[in-house]
Amino acid sequence: MPTISMFYGILIRMYNDEHNPPHFHAIYGDYEACFAFDGEIIDGYLPKKQIRLIQAWVELHRDELLANWKLAEQGEPLFKIEPLR
């Protein structure tokens, strides 16, 4: 699963052959959660502070996430997205 971004110890990953609904995976230490593109958790658990950081990142990069999703659906390579700074 390619890592498309990394910030504050959080890895953001998306499979190349994703399935609906559009989502990405966030890993922080031993925690992992699946997020919709509105920043809401679909499955899993992360600490609240990391959830807030991810939600802020999603607000800034929603269009890029959607573009990567379209690439993933076609089995194409994904591009990196700028980290939260």
C-alpha positions in Angstrom: 0.0 0.0 0.0 1.8 3.2 -1.1 2.3 6.0 1.4 1.0 9.2 -0.2 1.9 11.5 2.7 3.5 11.5 6.1 3.4 14.2 8.8 3.8 14.2 12.6 4.4 10.5 12.7 1.2 9.8 10.7 1.4 7.7 7.5 -1.3 8.3 5.0 -1.8 5.4 2.6 -4.0 4.4 -0.3 -4.2 1.1 -2.1 -3.6 1.1 -5.9 -6.7 -1.0 -6.5 -9.2 0.7 -4.1 -12.8 -0.1 -3.6 -15.7 2.2 -2.8 -16.5 4.3 -0.9 -13.5 6.6 -1.4 -11.2 6.5 1.5 -7.6 6.4 2.8 -5.8 4.7 5.6 -3.9 6.5 8.4 -1.4 4.7 10.6 0.1 6.2 13.8 2.2 3.9 15.8 0.1 0.9 16.7 -3.1 2.6 15.7 -4.8 2.5 12.3 -8.0 4.0 10.9 -9.8 4.3 7.6 -11.0 7.8 6.7 -13.6 9.1 4.2 -12.6 12.2 2.2 -14.8 14.4 4.5 -12.3 13.5 7.3 -14.7 11.2 9.2 -13.5 7.8 10.5 -15.0 4.8 8.6 -13.3 2.1 10.7 -10.5 1.8 13.2 -9.1 4.1 15.9 -6.6 6.9 16.3 -6.0 9.3 19.2 -8.1 12.5 19.0 -5.1 14.8 18.4 -4.1 12.8 15.3 -7.7 12.7 14.1 -7.8 16.5 14.2 -4.5 16.7 12.4 -5.7 14.4 9.7 -9.0 16.3 9.3 -7.0 19.6 8.9 -4.9 17.9 6.2 -8.0 16.5 4.4 -9.5 20.1 4.2 -6.3 21.3 2.4 -5.9 18.3 0.1 -9.4 16.9 -0.7 -9.0 17.5 -4.5 -5.7 15.7 -4.5 -7.2 12.8 -2.6 -9.9 12.5 -5.2 -7.4 12.7 -8.0 -5.4 9.9 -6.4 -8.6 7.9 -5.9 -9.3 8.0 -9.6 -5.8 6.8 -10.3 -6.2 4.0 -7.8 -9.4 2.9 -9.4 -7.6 2.6 -12.7 -4.6 0.8 -11.1 -2.3 3.7 -11.9 0.6 4.8 -9.7 -0.4 7.4 -7.1 1.3 10.7 -6.4 2.6 12.1 -3.2 0.6 14.8 -1.4 2.2 17.6 0.6 2.3 16.9 4.4 0.6 19.1 7.0 3.2 21.7 8.3 
